[in-house]
Amino acid sequence: MPHIERITDVPEAAVAGVKSRFEQRGATVKVTQQGSTSLYTLEATYPDGSDALAGLGHVGLLAAKANLEAPLAAGAEAGASGVAVGAASAAGSGASVLTATQAQTAKAIVNIFETGVVRGRYDQVTLIPGDTGHLTYGRSQTTLASGLLHDLLALYAGNAGARFAKRLSPYMSRAAERDLSLDTDTGFANLLRACADDLVMRETQDAFFDLAFWRPAVESARAMGLTQPLSIAVVYDSRVHGSWAKLRDETNAKDGSVAQLGERSWIQAYVRRRLNWLAQSPRPDLRATVYRMDAFQRLIDQDRWGLALPLVVRGEEISALTLAAEPPGCYTGPAPGTRNVGLSSPLLRGLDVRLVQLALSDAGEPVKADGVFGDQSAKSLSRVQTARGKPATGSADPALVEELVRTVFG
């Protein structure tokens, strides 16, 4: 079954770039002028039914800026209240309405799968041996090898309020080229972690992942007549994790269509088939993710098709409280220069610590910029103090903190 991706309102100057990115992903592209305007619609058809990556690169995403600035479909974080899904949606009758909370809950389930927490780890940088995506970053773990990491960073850096845009500049061409040496570039990983403290980055991640994964999942569900919140969560997880189209078509061919089986029976068949596919994969990193289908099967067994709260997924509680909580691993303070930074009990955490660690990393120190000041941070700080002709105390007073942070932003 062919898969079609479409992007509208593309400026004439951007058409070639968007078309090229579609073609790089195996699509045949049709370009149509929108009336007598200088805007174009690009329609990409993937004839083999393989997954189409919805991220179209910086050029394509800028062309879709109007869509990003509008309330995002299906209860996105930008504040939409919900969306009609199901085969009857277009007619406006018989459709199910996915509320904003149900959409957040579906995303939270996948956040737990991807980063282990309800709100997702915007700062998480991961490198799993054998993962063909190589370096992954952010709430939904966008990958270096797919080109989507570059697309995300380009969208962020293109925002006038992006605090780390200048710092990212030297890495952008390498990310665009999918330079796999970035897998082990400690400075790059630490910079990505620090970017998550910028609200602009967190909101960019939310918008980007909605455009690249959530909207296509809702559209896929609508096209098939899947309306239940749990069904949409299953589709969304597969769009993020990969091979949705392959397993969808296999389920249709071997078990029957949604129309033949009914929605709930089809989803159960799909979950079983995907679990078996993961369990039998030759890739150890995929075999290790069968827990995703185990979690969905548990929700099915509990008859949680409406995703009513509270839910427990892999030991994490999804509730109104946890959905509204501050995302872990992101710091809004204390401001640099407002306190001493050094070893203490409990360990110091915060924005000032992260920026000090980033400065230490810039100086060549083997420190992880996780915003937690531990023994390695203290040792690295001592060495930098010695290099600067200062007493090697492993602790920085407010003046030294400000001095180090100034080096981060040049």
RATADA-V502020 format. One record per residue. RES is the residue in one letter. PSI is psi as a letter, one per 40 degrees, with the letter a starting at -180 (NA if undefined). OMEGA is omega in degrees with one decimal (999 if undefined). Layout:
<<RES PSI OMEGA> <RES PSI OMEGA>>
This chain:
<<M h 179.7> <P i 175.2> <H h -175.8> <I h 172.7> <E i -176.1> <R h 174.0> <I h -176.3> <T i 175.2> <D f 177.6> <V h 177.7> <P i -177.1> <E d -178.0> <A e -176.8> <A e -173.6> <V d -176.0> <A d -179.3> <G d 179.1> <V d 179.5> <K d 179.8> <S d -179.2> <R d 175.3> <F d -175.8> <E d 176.3> <Q d -179.2> <R e 170.6> <G e -175.3> <A i 165.9> <T h -169.1> <V h 173.6> <K h -179.1> <V h -178.1> <T h 176.0> <Q h -179.3> <Q g -178.3> <G b -179.7> <S e -179.2> <T i 175.5> <S f 178.3> <L i -175.0> <Y i 171.3> <T h 176.8> <L h 179.2> <E h -177.6> <A h 179.4> <T h 177.5> <Y g -169.5> <P d -177.0> <D e 179.2> <G e 179.9> <S i -177.5> <D h 173.9> <A h 176.9> <L h -173.0> <A e 179.3> <G h -173.1> <L e -179.3> <G i -175.1> <H d -178.4> <V d -178.7> <G d -178.6> <L d 175.8> <L d 177.9> <A d 179.0> <A e -175.2> <K d -179.7> <A d 178.5> <N d -179.6> <L d -177.7> <E e 178.0> <A i 174.0> <P h -174.1> <L i -177.4> <A i 170.4> <A f 171.9> <G f 179.6> <A i -175.6> <E e -179.4> <A e 168.8> <G e 177.5> <A i -174.4> <S e -178.9> <G i -178.9> <V i 175.7> <A h 177.3> <V i 178.0> <G i -174.4> <A d -176.5> <A e -174.4> <S d -174.9> <A d -179.7> <A e 177.0> <G e 179.0> <S i 176.8> <G e -177.8> <A i 175.0> <S i 177.5> <V h 176.5> <L h -177.1> <T i 179.1> <A d -180.0> <T d 177.7> <Q d 176.9> <A d 177.2> <Q d -179.0> <T d 177.2> <A d 178.6> <K d -180.0> <A d 177.9> <I d -179.5> <V d 173.8> <N d 179.2> <I d 177.8> <F d -172.9> <E d -173.2> <T e 173.2> <G e -177.8> <V i -173.3> <V d -177.6> <R e -176.7> <G i 178.4> <R g 179.0> <Y d -175.7> <D e -170.2> <Q h 174.5> <V h -172.4> <T i 172.6> <L h -178.3> <I h 178.6> <P h 178.1> <G e -179.8> <D h -178.3> <T e 176.5> <G e -177.6> <H b -175.0> <L h 177.6> <T i -173.7> <Y i 165.6> <G a -173.2> <R d 178.6> <S f 170.6> <Q g 176.3> <T i -166.1> <T i 176.5> <L d -172.1> <A d 179.7> <S e -173.6> <G e -177.0> <L d 175.9> <L d 176.5> <H d -177.6> <D d 178.7> <L d -178.4> <L d 178.8> <A d 178.6> <L d 177.9> <Y d -176.3> <A d 178.4> <G e 177.7> <N h -176.2> <A d -178.7> <G e -177.7> <A h -172.8> <R d -174.5> <F e -177.3> <A d -179.1> <K d -180.0> <R d -178.9> <L d -172.4> <S d -178.7> <P e -177.1> <Y e -169.3> <M d -179.3> <S d 178.6> <R d 177.4> <A d 179.2> <A d 178.9> <E e -178.0> <R f -178.6> <D h -173.9> <L e 174.8> <S e 175.3> <L e 177.4> <D d -173.8> <T e 178.6> <D h -175.5> <T d 179.7> <G d 178.5> <F d 179.6> <A d 179.5> <N d 177.5> <L d 177.2> <L d 179.0> <R d -178.3> <A d 179.7> <C d -177.2> <A e 175.9> <D e 179.3> <D h 179.9> <L d 177.6> <V d 178.1> <M d -178.5> <R d 179.2> <E d 176.4> <T d 176.4> <Q d -179.5> <D d -178.9> <A d -177.9> <F d -177.7> <F d 174.7> <D d -178.5> <L d -174.1> <A d -172.2> <F d -174.1> <W d -178.8> <R d 176.5> <P d 178.5> <A d 179.4> <V d 178.7> <E d 177.9> <S d 179.3> <A d -180.0> <R d -177.7> <A d -177.5> <M e -176.9> <G f 176.5> <L h -173.5> <T e -174.0> <Q i -178.8> <P d 179.4> <L d 177.6> <S d -179.0> <I d 176.4> <A d 178.5> <V d 179.4> <V d 179.9> <Y d 178.9> <D d -178.9> <S d 175.7> <R d 179.5> <V d -173.3> <H d 176.8> <G i 175.0> <S f 175.4> <W d -174.9> <A d -179.8> <K d -176.9> <L d 174.8> <R d -177.4> <D d 178.9> <E d 178.0> <T d 178.1> <N d -175.5> <A d -171.5> <K d -177.9> <D d -178.3> <G i -178.1> <S i 175.9> <V d 179.9> <A d -178.9> <Q d -172.6> <L d -167.6> <G i -172.3> <E d -173.8> <R d 179.3> <S d 179.2> <W d -179.9> <I d 178.1> <Q d 177.7> <A d 179.1> <Y d -179.1> <V d 177.6> <R d -177.8> <R d 179.1> <R d 177.1> <L d 179.2> <N d 178.7> <W d 178.1> <L d -176.2> <A d -176.6> <Q e -178.6> <S i 175.0> <P e -178.6> <R h -179.9> <P d -178.2> <D d 176.2> <L d 178.4> <R d -177.9> <A e -176.0> <T e 177.0> <V e 179.1> <Y d -179.4> <R d 179.4> <M d 175.0> <D d -179.8> <A d 178.2> <F d 178.9> <Q d 177.9> <R d 178.0> <L d 176.4> <I d -180.0> <D d 179.7> <Q e 179.7> <D f -177.9> <R f -176.7> <W d 179.7> <G e -178.5> <L f 177.4> <A h -177.7> <L i -0.6> <P i 174.6> <L i 170.9> <V h 179.5> <V h -178.4> <R f 176.5> <G e 179.6> <E h 179.3> <E h 172.2> <I h -178.1> <S i 176.7> <A d -179.4> <L d -176.9> <T d 176.9> <L d -178.5> <A e -175.8> <A i 173.8> <E h 179.6> <P h -179.7> <P i 177.4> <G e 176.9> <C h -173.4> <Y h 176.1> <T e -180.0> <G a -4.6> <P i 178.6> <A i 178.2> <P h 177.4> <G e -179.5> <T e 178.9> <R i 171.3> <N i 176.1> <V h -179.2> <G a -179.6> <L h 176.9> <S i 175.2> <S h -0.7> <P i -178.9> <L i 176.8> <L h 175.5> <R i 173.5> <G i -179.1> <L d -179.2> <D d 178.3> <V d -178.3> <R d -177.7> <L d 173.6> <V d 178.4> <Q d 178.2> <L d 176.2> <A d 178.0> <L d 177.4> <S d 178.0> <D d 179.8> <A e 176.8> <G e -178.3> <E i -178.7> <P g -175.5> <V i 176.7> <K h -177.4> <A g -178.6> <D e 178.8> <G e 179.2> <V h -174.6> <F h -179.7> <G a -175.4> <D d -178.3> <Q d 177.5> <S d 179.8> <A d 179.2> <K d 179.0> <S d 178.9> <L d 178.4> <S d -179.5> <R d 178.7> <V d 176.3> <Q d 178.1> <T d -179.7> <A d 179.6> <R e 179.4> <G f 179.3> <K i 176.0> <P h -177.4> <A g -177.1> <T e -175.9> <G e 179.0> <S i -178.3> <A h 174.1> <D i -176.8> <P d -179.5> <A d 179.6> <L d 176.9> <V d 179.9> <E d 178.8> <E d 179.8> <L d -177.5> <V d 176.5> <R d 179.0> <T d 179.6> <V d -176.1> <F e 174.9> <G NA 999>>
